[in-house]
Amino acid sequence: MNIIDELTWRGAINQETDAEGLKKLTEEKSISLYCGVDPTGDSMHIGHLIPFMMMKRFQLAGHHPYILIGGGTGTIGDPSGRKSERTLQTMQQVQKNVDALSAQMKKLFGKDANVTMVNNYDWLSKISLLDFLRDYGKNFNVNTMLAKDIVASRLDVGISFTEFTYQILQSVDFLTLYRNYDVQLQIGGADQWGNITSGIDLIHKLEGADAQAYGLTIPLMLKADGTKFGKTAGGAVWLDPEKTSPYEFYQFWLNQDDRDVVKYLKYFTFLSQAEIAELEEKVEKDPGKREAQRRLAEEVTRFVHGQAALDTAERISQVLFSGDVSKLSVSDIHQLAGNMKTVEIPAAAQNIVEMLVSAKIEPSKRQAREDVTNGAITINGTRMTDTAEEIDPAAHFEGKYVIVRKGKKKYFLAEVK
């Protein structure tokens, strides 16, 4: 199947500048294409992942992706989707973010595979102000720039000249990659359409109207309930395992709505049409088993974090389901810190009833005694029934944690202070 046909089937195309021309080009030869990300932070989140999943599909289909880290544009700030000016970062912070994002990209695309990493600071930093105005600024009509959605949405509150010129800088990126690396396609989110078309216009003005340069955007991802994809009660879902643990990442995908899971399988996995069709049938016939969600969680966690992290996430999930938390390691528990209600307890041993009440796991001593007596409390995987029991935090998990389960599903992580 042609890569454009596959993306169409997956529902991954929002707009194309020349759909027929791009499909013909990808059928005739392997092309070079690019997608950029600005180093506004030291990690991507799963919203950033969407266009790069499409880049990965092009890579697997034999095309050559160029991953552009915006070390230059990142010092300016893209006005896209913002109602106010960005706070400019120091050059040191920008470089730190560049290094972190580059490492994430290498993990996703492979260090020695058919992929090239570039940084637009390498060429943008060499353009003088006069060269910028004469060589590039002269080719941009202010009226056209104002009409772009990315700028028009900011006119009511105002936009600085710095952010206004962002689309020129991104256009220079496309022109530079077109000239130096024969990059003919730029991919981006739906909000990047104006920037992408500006780049194509610049190429046509400077390289000729018949220059083969194309743009493709990805649809805005919304959940079935109409809310924005990728957000949780705790905030964004990050690719950095220190910001979002592999277990939490795995659970995010595992808990997706039946109405969304097939769409996400198409977007975020490399499963075939036949495999996805089979999982779609299982969603319809036996949604309770959540096989589609489990496969989604496996595939995306493996792609982003690797097999070892997936194995750990699945093991932790199974341990929590069974209740035998004694099998967890301290590093496992560290991953759970954001996924359980966390309380603090002293390092000294104390009576179980006293501990439950002082940690606010139980509202009163009476309730604590009742739950212990009825076998509703387990400590570190052991069911407690004796209200005289002494709990010594030093006995498990290197004396750093005590895991309390109340009832069948309610867990508390007690950190020893």
Secondary structure as UniProt FT lines:
FT   HELIX           3..9
FT   TURN            10..11
FT   STRAND          15..16
FT   HELIX           19..28
FT   STRAND          32..37
FT   HELIX           46..60
FT   TURN            61..62
FT   STRAND          64..69
FT   TURN            71..72
FT   HELIX           73..75
FT   TURN            80..81
FT   HELIX           91..109
FT   STRAND          116..119
FT   HELIX           121..124
FT   TURN            125..126
FT   HELIX           129..131
FT   HELIX           132..136
FT   HELIX           137..139
FT   HELIX           142..147
FT   HELIX           149..152
FT   TURN            153..157
FT   HELIX           161..164
FT   HELIX           166..181
FT   STRAND          183..189
FT   HELIX           190..192
FT   HELIX           193..207
FT   TURN            209..210
FT   STRAND          214..218
FT   TURN            224..225
FT   TURN            229..230
FT   STRAND          231..232
FT   TURN            233..234
FT   STRAND          235..236
FT   TURN            241..243
FT   HELIX           246..254
FT   HELIX           258..268
FT   HELIX           273..285
FT   HELIX           287..289
FT   HELIX           291..305
FT   HELIX           307..322
FT   HELIX           325..327
FT   HELIX           330..336
FT   TURN            337..339
FT   STRAND          341..345
FT   STRAND          350..351
FT   HELIX           352..358
FT   TURN            359..360
FT   HELIX           365..373
FT   TURN            374..375
FT   STRAND          377..379
FT   TURN            380..381
FT   STRAND          382..384
FT   TURN            387..388
FT   STRAND          390..391
FT   HELIX           393..395
FT   HELIX           397..399
FT   STRAND          401..406
FT   TURN            407..409
FT   STRAND          410..416
//
